[in-house]
Amino acid sequence: MSYMNENPYQAYTPFGDVAALANESERAAFIRRTYTHLAGAIAAFVLIETLIFTLVPDETLRGLIGTMVTGWNWLIVLGAFMVVSWIAQSWAASATSLSTQYLGLSLYVVAESIIFVPLLYVANHFAPDTIPSAGLLTMVIFGGLTAVVFFTRADFSFLRMYLWLGGLAALGAIVCGIVFQLDFFGVIFSLAMVGLAGGYVLYYTSNVLHHYRLDQHVSAALALFAAVALLFWYILRILMALKGRD
């Protein structure tokens, strides 16, 4: 889960071959590598979560989650996640070392896996059917938005500032909610966050077509994975909230 990633802040370097200006075979190979790495990141996330919930005893897991989300601890966890995310994104954007890029992507996937544990634990115990439903709905929405970009060839880079402001506002609302114990996390807020995540999907997907360099497939996959994770997080929250009303 991430609201502000590498690309909303960082302009693309003018050096290197931009995929959009490469020949058709090179451009197709770049896109294929990007989405292959995205699929690998999602698969790794699922595997890590499966191992956590399979190998860690429930009592131990419950204690760890209680420590993570109690009081100000959750704010500390979110702060640590943002720092680790920034480091991971910087590594993934490395132009000098492919191994550093993979290390950045791996670090980000692990960080997302850890921060998702409390939400998935609650969902798994009280509404387990919402997890696969949220996963399927996330893929459908992601696929639909991706198709819009690929078929229209539209450049959504103009969304950059709006997404940055939206992410900043969302982060502020979450911090205020934690500090002042305010309820910003209802269905309406989650729907707004799904809209923000959808904007990130459009933005990053159009960057794949128009702005990334041929050597930035790992960085592009990380950005897309961050958007998918954010989308999944809030879709799952919505389904859990609706399930609780049944």
C-alpha positions as CSV (number, residue, x, y, z in Angstrom):
1,M,0.0,0.0,0.0
2,S,1.5,3.3,-1.0
3,Y,0.1,6.7,-1.8
4,M,3.2,8.5,-3.0
5,N,5.8,6.7,-5.1
6,E,8.8,7.4,-7.1
7,N,7.1,8.8,-10.2
8,P,4.7,11.3,-8.7
9,Y,7.8,13.1,-7.3
10,Q,10.6,12.3,-9.7
11,A,10.9,13.5,-13.2
12,Y,12.0,11.0,-15.7
13,T,15.7,11.2,-16.6
14,P,16.3,12.5,-20.2
15,F,19.1,10.0,-20.7
16,G,18.8,6.6,-22.2
17,D,16.3,5.2,-24.7
18,V,12.7,6.0,-23.9
19,A,10.6,3.0,-24.7
20,A,8.0,5.0,-26.6
21,L,10.7,6.1,-29.1
22,A,12.2,2.6,-29.5
23,N,11.4,0.3,-32.4
24,E,8.4,-1.9,-32.1
25,S,10.2,-5.1,-31.1
26,E,12.1,-3.3,-28.3
27,R,9.0,-1.5,-27.1
28,A,7.0,-4.8,-27.0
29,A,9.9,-6.5,-25.1
30,F,9.9,-3.7,-22.5
31,I,6.2,-4.0,-22.0
32,R,6.4,-7.7,-21.7
33,R,9.2,-7.6,-19.2
34,T,7.3,-5.0,-17.1
35,Y,4.2,-7.0,-16.8
36,T,6.1,-10.2,-16.3
37,H,7.8,-8.6,-13.3
38,L,4.5,-7.3,-12.1
39,A,3.0,-10.8,-12.2
40,G,6.1,-12.1,-10.4
41,A,5.7,-9.4,-7.7
42,I,2.0,-10.3,-7.2
43,A,2.9,-14.0,-7.0
44,A,5.6,-13.4,-4.5
45,F,3.2,-11.3,-2.4
46,V,0.7,-14.1,-2.4
47,L,3.4,-16.7,-1.5
48,I,4.7,-14.6,1.4
49,E,1.3,-14.1,2.8
50,T,0.5,-17.8,2.5
51,L,3.7,-18.7,4.3
52,I,3.0,-16.2,7.1
53,F,-0.5,-17.5,7.7
54,T,0.5,-21.1,7.4
55,L,3.8,-21.2,9.3
56,V,3.2,-18.6,12.1
57,P,1.0,-19.9,14.9
58,D,-2.2,-18.0,15.2
59,E,-1.6,-16.9,18.8
60,T,1.9,-15.5,17.9
61,L,0.4,-13.8,14.8
62,R,-2.4,-12.3,16.8
63,G,0.1,-10.9,19.4
64,L,2.3,-9.4,16.7
65,I,-0.7,-7.8,15.0
66,G,-1.9,-6.4,18.3
67,T,1.5,-4.8,18.8
68,M,1.5,-3.4,15.3
69,V,-1.9,-1.7,15.4
70,T,-2.1,-0.6,19.1
71,G,-2.1,3.1,19.8
72,W,0.6,5.0,18.0
73,N,2.3,1.8,16.9
74,W,0.4,1.7,13.6
75,L,1.5,5.3,12.8
76,I,5.1,4.2,13.4
77,V,4.5,1.1,11.2
78,L,3.2,3.4,8.4
79,G,6.1,5.7,8.8
80,A,8.6,2.9,8.6
81,F,6.8,1.5,5.5
82,M,7.0,4.9,3.8
83,V,10.8,5.0,4.5
84,V,11.3,1.5,3.3
85,S,9.2,2.2,0.2
86,W,11.3,5.2,-0.7
87,I,14.5,3.2,-0.4
88,A,13.0,0.3,-2.4
89,Q,11.8,2.7,-5.2
90,S,15.3,4.4,-5.3
91,W,17.0,1.0,-5.7
92,A,14.5,-0.2,-8.3
93,A,15.2,3.0,-10.3
94,S,19.0,2.4,-10.3
95,A,20.5,2.9,-13.7
96,T,23.8,1.2,-12.8
97,S,22.9,-2.1,-11.2
98,L,20.2,-4.6,-12.3
99,S,20.7,-6.6,-9.0
100,T,20.0,-3.4,-7.1
101,Q,16.8,-2.9,-9.1
102,Y,15.7,-6.4,-8.2
103,L,16.6,-5.9,-4.6
104,G,14.4,-2.8,-4.5
105,L,11.4,-4.6,-6.0
106,S,11.9,-7.5,-3.6
107,L,12.2,-5.2,-0.6
108,Y,9.0,-3.4,-1.6
109,V,7.1,-6.7,-2.0
110,V,8.2,-7.8,1.5
111,A,7.2,-4.5,3.0
112,E,3.7,-4.7,1.4
113,S,3.4,-8.2,2.6
114,I,4.1,-7.2,6.2
115,I,1.8,-4.2,6.2
116,F,-1.1,-6.2,4.8
117,V,-0.9,-8.9,7.6
118,P,-3.3,-7.2,10.0
119,L,-6.0,-6.5,7.4
120,L,-5.7,-10.0,5.9
121,Y,-5.8,-11.6,9.4
122,V,-9.1,-9.8,10.2
123,A,-10.6,-10.7,6.8
124,N,-9.5,-14.3,7.0
125,H,-11.1,-14.8,10.4
126,F,-14.3,-12.8,10.0
127,A,-15.0,-12.7,6.2
128,P,-12.6,-15.1,4.4
129,D,-14.7,-15.1,1.2
130,T,-13.9,-11.4,0.8
131,I,-10.2,-12.0,0.1
132,P,-10.6,-13.9,-3.2
133,S,-13.5,-11.6,-4.2
134,A,-11.3,-8.5,-3.6
135,G,-8.5,-10.1,-5.5
136,L,-10.7,-10.9,-8.5
137,L,-12.3,-7.4,-8.5
138,T,-8.9,-5.8,-8.2
139,M,-7.7,-7.7,-11.3
140,V,-10.8,-6.8,-13.2
141,I,-10.5,-3.1,-12.5
142,F,-6.8,-3.1,-13.1
143,G,-7.3,-5.0,-16.4
144,G,-10.0,-2.6,-17.5
145,L,-8.0,0.5,-16.7
146,T,-5.0,-1.0,-18.4
147,A,-7.0,-1.7,-21.5
148,V,-8.2,1.9,-21.6
149,V,-4.7,3.1,-21.7
150,F,-3.4,0.6,-24.3
151,F,-6.4,1.0,-26.6
152,T,-6.6,4.8,-26.4
153,R,-2.8,5.3,-26.2
154,A,-3.7,8.3,-24.0
155,D,-1.0,10.0,-21.9
156,F,-2.2,10.4,-18.3
157,S,0.9,12.2,-17.1
158,F,-1.2,15.3,-16.4
159,L,-2.6,13.4,-13.4
160,R,0.7,13.6,-11.6
161,M,0.0,16.7,-9.5
162,Y,-3.6,15.6,-8.8
163,L,-2.4,12.2,-7.6
164,W,0.3,13.8,-5.5
165,L,-2.3,16.1,-3.8
166,G,-4.8,13.3,-3.4
167,G,-2.2,11.0,-1.9
168,L,-1.1,13.8,0.5
169,A,-4.7,14.5,1.5
170,A,-5.3,10.8,2.1
171,L,-2.1,10.4,4.2
172,G,-3.1,13.5,6.2
173,A,-6.6,12.0,6.9
174,I,-5.1,8.7,8.0
175,V,-2.6,10.3,10.3
176,C,-5.3,12.5,11.8
177,G,-7.6,9.5,12.2
178,I,-4.9,7.7,14.1
179,V,-3.8,10.6,16.3
180,F,-7.2,12.0,17.1
181,Q,-9.1,8.7,16.9
182,L,-11.4,10.0,14.2
183,D,-13.3,7.7,11.8
184,F,-12.0,8.4,8.3
185,F,-12.1,4.8,7.3
186,G,-15.7,4.1,6.3
187,V,-17.0,3.0,2.9
188,I,-17.0,6.5,1.5
189,F,-13.3,7.1,2.3
190,S,-12.5,3.6,0.9
191,L,-14.4,4.4,-2.3
192,A,-12.4,7.6,-2.7
193,M,-9.2,5.7,-2.2
194,V,-10.2,3.2,-4.9
195,G,-10.7,6.1,-7.2
196,L,-7.2,7.4,-6.2
197,A,-5.7,3.9,-6.8
198,G,-7.4,3.8,-10.2
199,G,-5.8,7.1,-11.1
200,Y,-2.4,5.7,-10.2
201,V,-3.1,2.7,-12.5
202,L,-3.9,5.0,-15.4
203,Y,-0.9,7.2,-14.6
204,Y,1.7,4.4,-14.3
205,T,0.3,2.5,-17.2
206,S,0.5,5.5,-19.5
207,N,4.1,6.1,-18.2
208,V,4.9,2.5,-19.4
209,L,3.7,3.5,-22.9
210,H,5.1,7.0,-23.1
211,H,7.8,7.8,-20.5
212,Y,9.8,5.0,-19.1
213,R,13.2,4.0,-20.5
214,L,13.9,0.6,-21.9
215,D,16.0,-0.2,-18.8
216,Q,13.3,0.8,-16.3
217,H,11.1,-2.3,-16.4
218,V,11.7,-3.2,-12.8
219,S,10.9,0.3,-11.6
220,A,7.8,0.3,-13.8
221,A,6.7,-3.0,-12.3
222,L,7.2,-1.7,-8.8
223,A,5.1,1.4,-9.5
224,L,2.3,-0.8,-11.0
225,F,2.5,-3.2,-8.1
226,A,2.1,-0.3,-5.6
227,A,-1.0,0.8,-7.4
228,V,-2.5,-2.7,-7.5
229,A,-1.7,-3.2,-3.8
230,L,-3.5,0.1,-2.9
231,L,-6.5,-0.9,-5.0
232,F,-6.7,-4.3,-3.4
233,W,-6.4,-2.9,0.1
234,Y,-9.4,-0.6,-0.2
235,I,-11.5,-3.0,-2.2
236,L,-11.0,-5.5,0.5
237,R,-12.0,-2.9,3.2
238,I,-15.2,-2.1,1.2
239,L,-16.1,-5.8,0.9
240,M,-15.4,-6.4,4.6
241,A,-17.6,-3.4,5.6
242,L,-20.4,-4.5,3.4
243,K,-20.1,-8.1,4.7
244,G,-20.3,-6.7,8.2
245,R,-23.7,-5.1,7.4
246,D,-25.3,-8.4,6.3
